[in-house]
Amino acid sequence: MSLLAIDVGNTNTVLGLYTADHELTHSWRIKTDTRATADEMALVLRGLLDNSPAISGIALCSTVPAVLHEMRTMLAAYYPDTPTVIVEPGTKTGVPVLTDNPKEVGADRIVNTIAAHHRYGGPCIVVDFGTSTNLDVVSEKGEFLGGALAPGIEISIEALSMRAAQLRKVELVRPRSVIGKNTVEALQAGAVYGFAGQVDGLVHHIIAELGEVTAVVATGGLAPVVIAESTTITHHDPDLTLCGLSLVFAKNS
């Protein structure tokens, strides 16, 4: 018996398989296709889960409304008897959302909050490197206090290549030196060291307002690009959102 956790992001969808003891045994990362139908999604899931134990529960969060609609249709058609929790306004998470409009806060940010507080205590900061770079601030009591949003690394590079005729997309890896000797290295230096500096600057400002934190946790698909150059990130937790989904499922089962 196992729990399937599904985190649908704007760029990638991450899936994880948990045992009854909350141990993550398998995880997969696939592209998010906003045009995929419910039947296509079911085929992908069945392919990934071909040799896995029977699914006894499903936990889902999505920041993409079109995909969430098809996911609902797919789950109703192919997993009608499987207990399912979809994280959305009204779902019991145990996380007080202390913002001006709690309903506009992305489900992934709430899920990250519950997982970060569970694993690292509070107050803490979650830095989620995805399509956007999200900094989520968690209180000592596990409340979501708010945070900061910035353009993501990949879309920033894509925008630069589209608007500057002589610049192009480059592989997001650490260059030989921060002083780039060619266009590719210069772009890589700007991305790797620039975004690390952006995160460090935001973290310092948050700590100045909040006080000392127990952890600054990096997650998301693009986290490995910059965490080695950051001076403020203390933990890398690539499965943080999946962990949060498993915790929300437990609260609602």
C-alpha positions as CSV (number, residue, x, y, z in Angstrom):
1,M,0.0,0.0,0.0
2,S,1.4,3.4,-0.9
3,L,0.7,7.1,-1.3
4,L,1.2,8.8,-4.7
5,A,2.1,12.5,-4.2
6,I,1.8,14.8,-7.3
7,D,3.2,18.3,-7.5
8,V,2.2,20.0,-10.7
9,G,4.4,23.1,-11.4
10,N,4.4,25.4,-14.4
11,T,7.4,23.7,-15.9
12,N,7.7,20.3,-14.4
13,T,5.5,17.8,-12.6
14,V,7.1,15.9,-9.8
15,L,5.7,12.6,-8.5
16,G,6.7,10.6,-5.5
17,L,5.7,7.2,-4.0
18,Y,5.5,6.9,-0.3
19,T,5.2,3.8,1.9
20,A,2.8,3.6,4.8
21,D,5.7,4.6,7.0
22,H,6.1,7.9,5.1
23,E,9.3,6.8,3.4
24,L,9.8,8.1,-0.2
25,T,10.7,5.1,-2.3
26,H,10.5,6.4,-5.9
27,S,10.3,9.9,-7.5
28,W,9.9,11.1,-11.1
29,R,10.1,14.4,-12.8
30,I,8.3,15.0,-16.1
31,K,7.4,18.0,-18.1
32,T,4.1,19.8,-17.4
33,D,2.0,19.8,-20.6
34,T,-1.0,22.1,-20.4
35,R,-2.5,20.4,-23.5
36,A,-2.4,16.9,-22.1
37,T,-5.8,15.3,-21.7
38,A,-7.0,13.2,-18.7
39,D,-6.5,10.0,-20.7
40,E,-3.0,10.9,-21.7
41,M,-2.2,11.7,-18.0
42,A,-3.6,8.3,-17.0
43,L,-1.3,6.6,-19.5
44,V,1.8,8.4,-18.2
45,L,0.9,7.5,-14.6
46,R,0.3,3.8,-15.4
47,G,3.6,3.7,-17.2
48,L,5.5,5.1,-14.2
49,L,3.7,3.0,-11.7
50,D,3.8,-0.3,-13.7
51,N,5.9,-2.2,-11.2
52,S,4.9,-0.3,-8.1
53,P,2.6,-1.4,-5.2
54,A,-1.1,-0.7,-5.3
55,I,-1.9,3.0,-4.8
56,S,-3.9,3.5,-1.6
57,G,-4.0,7.3,-1.6
58,I,-3.3,10.3,-3.8
59,A,-2.2,13.8,-2.7
60,L,-2.1,16.5,-5.3
61,C,-1.2,20.2,-5.6
62,S,-1.1,22.3,-8.8
63,T,-0.2,25.8,-9.8
64,V,-1.6,25.3,-13.3
65,P,-5.4,25.5,-13.5
66,A,-5.7,23.8,-16.9
67,V,-3.7,20.8,-15.7
68,L,-5.6,20.7,-12.4
69,H,-8.9,20.4,-14.3
70,E,-7.7,17.5,-16.4
71,M,-6.1,15.9,-13.3
72,R,-9.5,16.0,-11.5
73,T,-11.1,14.3,-14.5
74,M,-8.4,11.7,-14.7
75,L,-8.6,10.8,-11.0
76,A,-12.4,10.5,-11.2
77,A,-12.3,8.3,-14.2
78,Y,-9.3,6.0,-13.4
79,Y,-8.9,6.2,-9.6
80,P,-12.5,6.6,-8.5
81,D,-12.2,4.5,-5.3
82,T,-8.8,5.8,-4.3
83,P,-8.8,8.4,-1.4
84,T,-7.6,11.7,-2.8
85,V,-6.6,15.0,-1.3
86,I,-6.2,18.0,-3.5
87,V,-4.6,21.0,-1.8
88,E,-6.7,24.1,-2.4
89,P,-8.6,26.7,-0.4
90,G,-10.6,24.9,2.2
91,T,-8.3,21.8,2.5
92,K,-7.2,21.1,6.0
93,T,-3.4,21.7,6.1
94,G,-2.9,23.0,9.7
95,V,-1.1,26.0,8.2
96,P,-2.5,29.5,9.2
97,V,-1.9,31.8,6.2
98,L,-1.2,35.3,7.5
99,T,-1.4,37.2,4.3
100,D,-3.9,39.9,3.0
101,N,-5.6,37.3,0.7
102,P,-4.9,33.7,1.8
103,K,-6.8,32.3,-1.2
104,E,-4.3,33.7,-3.7
105,V,-1.3,31.9,-2.1
106,G,-0.2,29.0,-4.3
107,A,-0.9,25.5,-2.9
108,D,2.8,24.6,-3.4
109,R,3.9,27.3,-1.0
110,I,1.5,26.1,1.7
111,V,2.7,22.5,1.2
112,N,6.3,23.7,1.4
113,T,5.5,25.5,4.7
114,I,4.1,22.4,6.4
115,A,7.0,20.3,5.3
116,A,9.7,22.8,6.2
117,H,8.3,23.4,9.7
118,H,7.9,19.6,10.2
119,R,11.6,18.9,9.2
120,Y,13.4,22.1,10.4
121,G,11.2,23.8,12.9
122,G,10.8,27.6,12.7
123,P,11.1,30.3,12.0
124,C,12.6,29.3,8.7
125,I,12.8,30.3,5.0
126,V,12.0,28.1,2.0
127,V,13.7,29.1,-1.3
128,D,11.9,27.3,-4.2
129,F,13.8,27.5,-7.5
130,G,11.2,26.9,-10.2
131,T,9.6,28.8,-13.0
132,S,9.7,31.7,-10.4
133,T,12.0,31.9,-7.5
134,N,9.8,31.9,-4.4
135,L,11.0,32.8,-0.9
136,D,8.4,31.6,1.7
137,V,8.7,32.6,5.3
138,V,7.5,30.2,8.0
139,S,7.0,31.4,11.6
140,E,8.1,29.6,14.8
141,K,4.5,28.2,15.1
142,G,4.4,27.0,11.5
143,E,2.4,29.9,10.1
144,F,2.9,31.1,6.5
145,L,3.9,34.7,6.9
146,G,4.3,35.7,3.3
147,G,7.5,36.1,1.3
148,A,9.0,37.3,-2.0
149,L,8.6,36.2,-5.6
150,A,11.2,36.8,-8.4
151,P,11.5,35.7,-12.0
152,G,13.0,32.2,-12.2
153,I,16.5,31.5,-13.5
154,E,15.5,29.7,-16.7
155,I,12.8,32.2,-17.8
156,S,15.2,35.1,-17.2
157,I,17.8,33.5,-19.5
158,E,15.2,32.8,-22.1
159,A,13.9,36.4,-21.9
160,L,17.4,37.8,-22.3
161,S,18.1,35.6,-25.4
162,M,14.8,36.7,-26.9
163,R,15.4,40.5,-26.4
164,A,19.1,40.7,-27.1
165,A,20.1,39.8,-30.7
166,Q,23.7,38.6,-29.8
167,L,22.8,36.7,-26.7
168,R,21.5,33.1,-26.6
169,K,20.4,30.4,-24.2
170,V,23.2,28.7,-22.4
171,E,23.7,25.7,-20.2
172,L,23.1,26.7,-16.5
173,V,26.4,25.5,-15.0
174,R,29.1,27.2,-13.0
175,P,31.6,29.0,-15.3
176,R,35.4,28.8,-14.9
177,S,35.4,32.3,-13.4
178,V,32.9,35.0,-12.4
179,I,34.8,37.2,-14.9
180,G,33.5,35.6,-18.1
181,K,36.1,35.4,-21.0
182,N,33.4,34.8,-23.6
183,T,29.7,35.4,-24.0
184,V,28.6,32.0,-22.8
185,E,30.7,32.2,-19.6
186,A,29.6,35.8,-19.0
187,L,25.9,34.7,-19.2
188,Q,26.6,31.7,-16.9
189,A,28.3,34.0,-14.4
190,G,25.4,36.4,-14.4
191,A,22.9,33.5,-13.9
192,V,24.8,31.4,-11.3
193,Y,26.4,34.1,-9.2
194,G,23.7,36.7,-9.9
195,F,20.8,34.6,-8.7
196,A,22.8,33.3,-5.7
197,G,23.4,37.0,-4.8
198,Q,19.7,37.8,-5.3
199,V,18.6,35.0,-2.9
200,D,21.3,35.9,-0.3
201,G,20.2,39.6,-0.4
202,L,16.5,38.7,0.0
203,V,17.3,36.3,2.9
204,H,19.4,38.9,4.7
205,H,16.5,41.4,4.4
206,I,14.0,38.9,5.6
207,I,16.2,38.0,8.6
208,A,16.6,41.6,9.4
209,E,12.8,41.9,9.8
210,L,12.1,38.4,11.2
211,G,15.1,37.7,13.3
212,E,17.3,34.6,13.2
213,V,16.0,31.5,11.5
214,T,16.6,27.8,12.1
215,A,17.1,27.0,8.4
216,V,17.1,28.4,4.9
217,V,15.9,25.5,2.8
218,A,16.4,25.3,-1.0
219,T,14.1,23.1,-3.1
220,G,12.9,23.0,-6.7
221,G,14.4,21.7,-9.9
222,L,16.9,24.6,-10.4
223,A,18.2,24.7,-6.9
224,P,21.4,22.8,-7.7
225,V,22.4,25.6,-10.1
226,V,23.1,28.2,-7.4
227,I,23.1,26.5,-4.0
228,A,26.9,26.0,-4.0
229,E,27.4,29.8,-4.5
230,S,24.9,30.9,-1.9
231,T,26.1,31.9,1.5
232,T,22.7,31.8,3.2
233,I,21.2,28.5,2.1
234,T,21.7,25.9,4.8
235,H,19.9,22.8,3.5
236,H,19.0,21.3,0.1
237,D,15.7,19.4,0.2
238,P,14.6,18.4,-3.3
239,D,11.7,16.4,-2.0
240,L,10.3,19.0,0.3
241,T,7.0,19.5,-1.6
242,L,6.4,15.8,-1.9
243,C,6.9,15.5,1.9
244,G,4.4,18.3,2.5
245,L,1.8,16.5,0.3
246,S,2.3,13.3,2.3
247,L,1.7,15.3,5.6
248,V,-1.4,17.0,4.2
249,F,-2.8,13.6,3.2
250,A,-2.2,12.2,6.6
251,K,-4.1,15.2,8.2
252,N,-7.1,14.5,6.0
253,S,-7.3,10.7,6.1
